[in-house]
Amino acid sequence: MSLVVKFRVPSREIFFHRSTRSLPALIPATAGLIALLTGCEQQKPPAPPPPAVQVLTVQPEDVPVFETWVATVTADVNADIRAQVSGYLQSQNYRNGAWVKAGDVLFQIDPRPFQAQLDQAKGSLAQAQAQLTASELNYKRSAELYEKKVISQQQYDDQTQQYQGAVAAEKAAQASVEQAQLNLVFTRITAPVDGFASIATAQVGDLVSPSSGTLATVVKTDPIKVQFMVPEQDYVRFISQYFDDPSQSPVGTNRAPNIPLSLQLAGGVNYPQKGAVTAINNIVGQNTGSISVEGQFPNPGRLLRPGQFGLVTATTHKDKGAYLVPQRAVINLQGLTLLALVGEGNKVDVVNVELGPTLGSDQVVLKGLNPGDKVVVEGVQKAKQGAVVNPSPYTPTPQEKAAEAEAAPMPSPSASPTASPTAKP
């Protein structure tokens, strides 16, 4: 009996052939070689650990829904400055575009003709007063004589009429003096309110009059107003949130609605001050299907100017029992919106959900989640259906925390608008 062992080495094959008598010496070497070959075949790389993901445990909550509309900034007061008397413009007493205070002189009309009219009126008044004094003495004297039957009824009536005419003439002369004084005052054209004065349309030396039109305008900008149009369907949701508490409803009352507003300016700049709705128009436009709403914002830094455009944001309603998840947790696949959930055994279950509006960096989920579900936020690309993962609690980034702070819900309508947090449009 013989045994043949065959194996491959570089460049050649070697065959061992031994008789049965040399078998005991060959077995140890052969066994070691077989064990070596078998060990090489069975050694495999270790299986990779489950992928690490971060999960957010969600709970239902009442999520405020914000709506944004295009708004126009308007002045709280927009005063047209006109001449009230005719005369030559003597001076312009303000710098174009400057901030002026109520009572500041903007223009000066030559006062000399009006001073002369005042002096003349005062002279006429002095004459009327002298005539009144004489008529009064004659009247009193005639009254005494009439009682003694010294003068006739006709003479007494004549003296009475002269006295009453003198009284009327004195009043007319007094009115002329007052009118002349007023005209003299009108030569000093002053600012009616605190605000910005526009570039003047008249020049020194121009002959101005009440028919000359607007010489300049002064706009009051603190506080300042915004006007925007709200579609009818938004208005219904906008106002219906106040029907639960009739004492807070702005409809049909004389007080201001005081619904908080936030404002975003051109270039995406969030205006730091918070405003409030101050007026809602009485009709819905039939052509536009919208209703005009007016709000008011503090403007201490005078940043806002009439004519600017911006975006105003307000809470229109609340989605009750909704869920908030970071936007990056949402999976969009072939028209479906999905979320990856981690269930028992750390297995992934991808579910279809119904989304609501966005809120800052968060996404509102209306349907598809249950209380306590663990939503994969970080590592979504690793969370395949049925895969086993290694979950850990989700930690928001500093940028997400800042976005959440900006999108924090506004306070209730009864709260002061100046204390409400910013709503990010």
Beta strands, then each sheet from edge to edge (+ up, - down):
strand 1: 2-9
strand 2: 12-19
strand 3: 52-57
strand 4: 61-74
strand 5: 77-82
strand 6: 87-92
strand 7: 99-100
strand 8: 105-109
strand 9: 188-190
strand 10: 195-197
strand 11: 207-208
strand 12: 214-220
strand 13: 224-231
strand 14: 260-264
strand 15: 275-284
strand 16: 290-297
strand 17: 309-326
strand 18: 331-333
strand 19: 336-342
strand 20: 348-352
strand 21: 354-359
strand 22: 362-367
strand 23: 374-378
strand 24: 390-393
sheet 1: 1+ 2-
sheet 2: 23+ 3- 24-
sheet 3: 21+ 22- 17+ 4- 13+ 16- 15+ 14-
sheet 4: 5+ 12- 10+ 7-
sheet 5: 9+ 8- 6+ 11-
sheet 6: 18+ 19- 20+
end
